[in-house]
Amino acid sequence: MTTRAIYGYQKDENGQWMVDEEAASVVRKIFELCASGKGVQQIANYLFANGIKNPTAYKGKAKEGSVAERNPYLWSAQTVSQILSKQEYCGDTVNFRYRKKGLCSKIIVKNSPEDIKVFEDTHEAIISRELFDKVQQIRSKKRRRAAIEKPVLFEEVYCSDCGSRMLIIRSRNYHPAAYVCSTYRKALTIKERSCTSHYITEKVLADIVLKMVNELLETARKSPEEFQKIISSEFTKQNGLTQAEIKKEISSAQKRTDEIDQIIKSLYEDKVKGNISLEIFQKLSSEYCTEQKSLTAKILDCNKKMANLGKTR
């Protein structure tokens, strides 16, 4: 029921799962560390410190330029958590954990426990059921720290040099929040840092924004015409399209939406007549439904831009 074996296993020529001893030893260590009281981030740090390749790098699936390729020994807490939740390591096959929300939907949702199917002892186990149950019991008792309830003033801040989104840094020990360039923060080495940190606290940023707003209000009071020019200029920068161009975008998207309606209707008729198989019908109709949803969202977005453009005139 799966296209590939999970980390710790490999498929033989018949598709049967066989233990990949090198990766399996890592899986056992992860479960043992968790059973001894280590958290997922502590385990991830241990694997990194001991030079153990993460699953993506180990299987040679790292994409060019990705973090997994640049640092194959970097483990995330999420990856460790996923491994600790896999009942397959007890030798069982677990199917139907997830499902699509609908035929034309790409949204994946979890199935309820009664819809999940478990088939025991279908392949060689890497860990014992006792160890697996112990780990699940330990993890179910771990309490997550409550989220910081006080909201930040600015949800979206962008670096003026590289244009990337600034990361929000928050702590229970100090307030207010601060912002730092994500390009700088996510670089693994100094050589990879193509931008500077641009660290700024929320208070300093709020003072700057307040000053700019007051200056803009003063311009509006003294010279309404100049204020109108500034607003129109900023809107054009943000949207990058004129009213005529937006209308053209809407017309083109609507035309393609109408075409898709006819295509889906023809596909259904071909399916009823037996000209195409159910599998082909489902595949094609799903693709066209996805495209149509994207076009509908584009039309709504363009209509919003038209409305906002009208307000600035």
C-alpha positions as CSV (number, residue, x, y, z in Angstrom):
1,M,0.0,0.0,0.0
2,T,3.1,2.3,0.1
3,T,5.3,3.4,-2.8
4,R,8.5,3.2,-0.7
5,A,9.7,1.7,2.5
6,I,10.1,4.0,5.6
7,Y,13.5,4.9,7.0
8,G,15.0,1.7,8.6
9,Y,13.7,-0.6,5.9
10,Q,14.3,-1.3,2.2
11,K,12.3,-3.3,-0.3
12,D,13.4,-6.6,-1.8
13,E,12.7,-7.6,-5.4
14,N,9.2,-8.8,-4.4
15,G,8.3,-5.6,-2.6
16,Q,8.6,-7.1,0.8
17,W,10.1,-4.9,3.5
18,M,13.5,-5.9,4.8
19,V,15.5,-4.4,7.6
20,D,18.2,-2.0,6.5
21,E,20.5,-2.6,9.4
22,E,22.5,0.6,9.2
23,A,19.4,2.8,9.4
24,A,17.6,0.4,11.8
25,S,20.4,0.9,14.3
26,V,19.7,4.6,14.3
27,V,15.9,3.9,14.7
28,R,16.7,1.7,17.8
29,K,18.9,4.5,19.2
30,I,16.2,7.1,18.8
31,F,13.6,4.9,20.6
32,E,16.2,4.1,23.4
33,L,17.0,7.8,23.9
34,C,13.4,8.7,24.1
35,A,12.7,5.8,26.6
36,S,15.5,7.2,28.8
37,G,13.8,10.6,29.0
38,K,15.4,12.5,26.1
39,G,13.1,15.0,24.2
40,V,12.9,15.0,20.4
41,Q,15.1,18.1,20.1
42,Q,17.7,16.6,22.4
43,I,17.7,13.4,20.2
44,A,18.0,15.5,17.1
45,N,21.0,17.3,18.6
46,Y,22.6,13.9,19.6
47,L,22.3,12.6,16.0
48,F,23.8,15.8,14.6
49,A,26.7,15.7,17.0
50,N,27.4,12.1,16.2
51,G,27.5,12.8,12.4
52,I,24.5,10.6,11.5
53,K,22.8,11.4,8.2
54,N,19.2,12.4,8.3
55,P,16.7,10.1,6.4
56,T,16.6,12.4,3.3
57,A,20.3,12.5,2.9
58,Y,20.8,8.8,3.8
59,K,18.4,7.8,1.0
60,G,20.1,10.2,-1.5
61,K,16.8,12.2,-2.0
62,A,18.2,15.6,-1.0
63,K,17.4,18.2,-3.6
64,E,20.2,20.3,-5.0
65,G,20.8,23.4,-2.9
66,S,18.5,22.2,-0.1
67,V,19.4,22.2,3.6
68,A,19.6,18.4,3.6
69,E,22.2,18.6,0.8
70,R,24.2,21.4,2.4
71,N,24.1,19.7,5.9
72,P,23.1,16.0,5.7
73,Y,23.6,15.6,9.4
74,L,21.0,18.2,10.4
75,W,18.0,16.5,12.0
76,S,14.7,18.3,12.8
77,A,12.6,17.6,15.9
78,Q,9.7,16.9,13.6
79,T,11.6,14.1,11.8
80,V,12.5,12.4,15.1
81,S,8.9,12.8,16.3
82,Q,7.6,11.1,13.1
83,I,9.9,8.1,13.6
84,L,8.8,7.7,17.2
85,S,5.2,7.6,16.1
86,K,5.6,4.8,13.5
87,Q,4.0,1.5,14.6
88,E,5.6,0.0,11.5
89,Y,8.8,-0.4,13.4
90,C,7.0,-3.1,15.5
91,G,6.6,-5.2,12.4
92,D,3.0,-4.0,11.5
93,T,1.5,-2.5,8.4
94,V,-0.6,0.6,9.1
95,N,-2.8,1.9,6.3
96,F,-5.3,4.7,5.7
97,R,-3.9,7.2,8.3
98,Y,-4.8,10.0,5.9
99,R,-7.3,10.8,3.2
100,K,-8.0,13.6,0.7
101,K,-10.9,15.9,1.6
102,G,-12.6,15.4,-1.8
103,L,-12.1,14.3,-5.4
104,C,-10.9,17.7,-6.6
105,S,-9.1,18.6,-3.3
106,K,-5.4,18.4,-2.5
107,I,-6.1,19.0,1.2
108,I,-5.0,15.9,3.3
109,V,-6.8,15.2,6.5
110,K,-6.3,12.6,9.3
111,N,-8.6,9.7,9.4
112,S,-10.4,8.8,12.6
113,P,-8.8,5.9,14.6
114,E,-11.6,3.5,13.6
115,D,-10.8,4.0,9.9
116,I,-7.1,3.2,10.3
117,K,-6.3,-0.4,9.4
118,V,-3.5,-2.2,11.2
119,F,-2.1,-5.6,10.1
120,E,0.2,-7.1,12.6
121,D,3.5,-9.0,12.0
122,T,3.7,-8.4,8.2
123,H,7.5,-7.8,8.2
124,E,10.5,-8.1,10.5
125,A,10.3,-5.8,13.5
126,I,13.1,-3.3,14.4
127,I,11.9,-2.6,18.0
128,S,9.8,-4.5,20.4
129,R,6.2,-3.7,21.1
130,E,7.1,-3.1,24.8
131,L,9.6,-0.4,23.8
132,F,7.2,1.2,21.4
133,D,4.3,1.3,24.0
134,K,6.7,2.7,26.6
135,V,7.8,5.5,24.2
136,Q,4.1,6.4,23.3
137,Q,3.2,6.5,27.0
138,I,6.2,8.8,27.8
139,R,5.4,11.1,24.9
140,S,1.6,11.3,25.7
141,K,2.6,12.7,29.2
142,K,4.9,15.4,27.9
143,R,3.3,18.8,28.2
144,R,3.8,21.4,25.6
145,R,4.6,24.9,26.9
146,A,1.7,27.3,26.5
147,A,2.1,29.6,23.6
148,I,2.9,33.3,24.2
149,E,-0.5,34.9,24.2
150,K,0.4,38.5,23.7
151,P,0.3,39.2,19.9
152,V,3.1,40.9,18.0
153,L,2.4,44.3,16.5
154,F,3.7,43.5,13.0
155,E,2.9,40.1,11.5
156,E,4.8,40.7,8.3
157,V,8.1,42.6,8.1
158,Y,10.4,42.3,5.1
159,C,14.1,43.0,4.7
160,S,14.9,46.1,2.7
161,D,18.1,44.6,1.3
162,C,17.2,41.1,0.2
163,G,13.4,41.3,0.3
164,S,13.0,38.1,2.4
165,R,10.6,38.0,5.3
166,M,11.9,38.9,8.7
167,L,11.7,36.2,11.4
168,I,9.9,37.1,14.6
169,I,11.9,36.4,17.7
170,R,9.9,36.0,20.9
171,S,10.7,35.0,24.5
172,R,8.9,34.6,27.8
173,N,11.8,36.2,29.5
174,Y,11.7,39.6,27.7
175,H,9.4,41.8,25.8
176,P,8.8,43.2,23.2
177,A,9.5,40.9,20.3
178,A,12.3,41.5,17.8
179,Y,12.8,40.9,14.0
180,V,15.8,39.5,12.1
181,C,16.4,38.8,8.4
182,S,15.5,35.2,7.6
183,T,18.2,35.0,4.8
184,Y,20.9,35.8,7.4
185,R,19.3,33.6,10.2
186,K,18.8,30.5,8.0
187,A,22.4,30.4,6.6
188,L,24.3,27.4,7.9
189,T,27.7,29.0,7.6
190,I,29.2,32.6,7.6
191,K,30.1,32.2,3.9
192,E,26.4,31.5,3.0
193,R,25.2,34.7,4.7
194,S,24.2,36.8,1.7
195,C,22.6,39.5,3.9
196,T,23.1,41.0,7.3
197,S,21.0,40.4,10.4
198,H,19.1,43.7,10.3
199,Y,18.1,43.0,13.9
200,I,15.4,45.4,15.2
201,T,13.2,45.4,18.2
202,E,9.4,45.8,18.0
203,K,9.6,49.0,20.0
204,V,12.1,50.7,17.7
205,L,10.1,49.5,14.6
206,A,6.9,50.8,16.1
207,D,8.5,54.2,16.8
208,I,9.7,54.4,13.1
209,V,6.3,53.4,11.8
210,L,4.5,55.9,14.0
211,K,6.8,58.7,12.9
212,M,6.1,57.9,9.2
213,V,2.3,57.7,9.8
214,N,2.4,61.1,11.5
215,E,4.4,62.6,8.6
216,L,1.9,61.2,6.1
217,L,-1.0,62.6,8.1
218,E,0.7,66.0,8.2
219,T,1.1,65.9,4.4
220,A,-2.6,64.9,4.0
221,R,-3.6,67.9,6.1
222,K,-1.4,70.5,4.4
223,S,-1.6,69.2,0.8
224,P,-4.4,66.7,-0.1
225,E,-3.2,66.6,-3.7
226,E,0.3,65.6,-2.8
227,F,-1.1,63.0,-0.3
228,Q,-3.3,61.5,-3.2
229,K,-0.2,61.2,-5.4
230,I,1.7,59.4,-2.7
231,I,-1.1,56.9,-2.1
232,S,-1.6,56.2,-5.8
233,S,2.1,55.7,-6.3
234,E,2.4,53.2,-3.4
235,F,-0.7,51.3,-4.7
236,T,0.9,51.0,-8.1
237,K,4.1,49.7,-6.6
238,Q,2.3,47.1,-4.5
239,N,0.0,45.8,-7.3
240,G,2.1,46.5,-10.4
241,L,-1.0,46.5,-12.7
242,T,-3.1,49.2,-14.2
243,Q,-7.0,49.0,-14.3
244,A,-6.9,47.9,-17.9
245,E,-4.4,45.2,-17.2
246,I,-6.4,43.9,-14.3
247,K,-9.5,43.7,-16.4
248,K,-7.6,41.8,-19.0
249,E,-6.4,39.3,-16.4
250,I,-10.0,38.8,-15.2
251,S,-11.3,38.3,-18.7
252,S,-8.6,35.7,-19.5
253,A,-9.2,33.8,-16.3
254,Q,-13.0,33.8,-16.8
255,K,-12.6,32.5,-20.4
256,R,-10.4,29.7,-19.2
257,T,-12.8,28.8,-16.4
258,D,-15.7,28.5,-18.9
259,E,-13.5,26.3,-21.2
260,I,-12.8,24.0,-18.3
261,D,-16.5,23.7,-17.6
262,Q,-17.0,22.4,-21.1
263,I,-14.0,20.1,-20.9
264,I,-15.2,18.5,-17.7
265,K,-18.7,18.0,-19.2
266,S,-17.1,16.3,-22.3
267,L,-15.0,14.1,-20.0
268,Y,-18.1,13.0,-18.1
269,E,-19.9,12.2,-21.4
270,D,-16.9,10.1,-22.6
271,K,-16.9,8.3,-19.2
272,V,-20.6,7.5,-19.5
273,K,-20.1,6.2,-23.1
274,G,-17.1,4.1,-22.0
275,N,-14.7,6.0,-24.2
276,I,-12.3,6.6,-21.3
277,S,-11.6,4.6,-18.1
278,L,-12.7,5.7,-14.6
279,E,-9.0,6.2,-13.6
280,I,-8.3,8.5,-16.5
281,F,-11.6,10.4,-15.9
282,Q,-10.7,10.9,-12.2
283,K,-7.1,12.0,-13.0
284,L,-8.1,14.5,-15.6
285,S,-11.1,15.9,-13.8
286,S,-9.0,16.3,-10.7
287,E,-6.4,18.3,-12.6
288,Y,-9.0,20.5,-14.2
289,C,-10.8,21.1,-10.9
290,T,-7.5,22.2,-9.4
291,E,-6.8,24.6,-12.2
292,Q,-10.3,26.0,-12.0
293,K,-10.0,26.6,-8.3
294,S,-6.8,28.5,-8.9
295,L,-8.4,30.6,-11.6
296,T,-11.4,31.4,-9.4
297,A,-9.0,32.6,-6.6
298,K,-7.2,34.7,-9.2
299,I,-10.4,36.4,-10.3
300,L,-11.3,37.2,-6.7
301,D,-7.9,38.7,-6.1
302,C,-8.1,40.8,-9.3
303,N,-11.6,42.0,-8.3
304,K,-10.2,43.1,-4.9
305,K,-7.4,45.0,-6.7
306,M,-9.9,46.7,-8.9
307,A,-11.9,47.8,-5.8
308,N,-8.8,49.1,-4.1
309,L,-7.7,50.9,-7.2
310,G,-11.1,52.6,-7.4
311,K,-10.7,53.9,-3.8
312,T,-7.4,55.6,-4.6
313,R,-8.8,57.7,-7.5
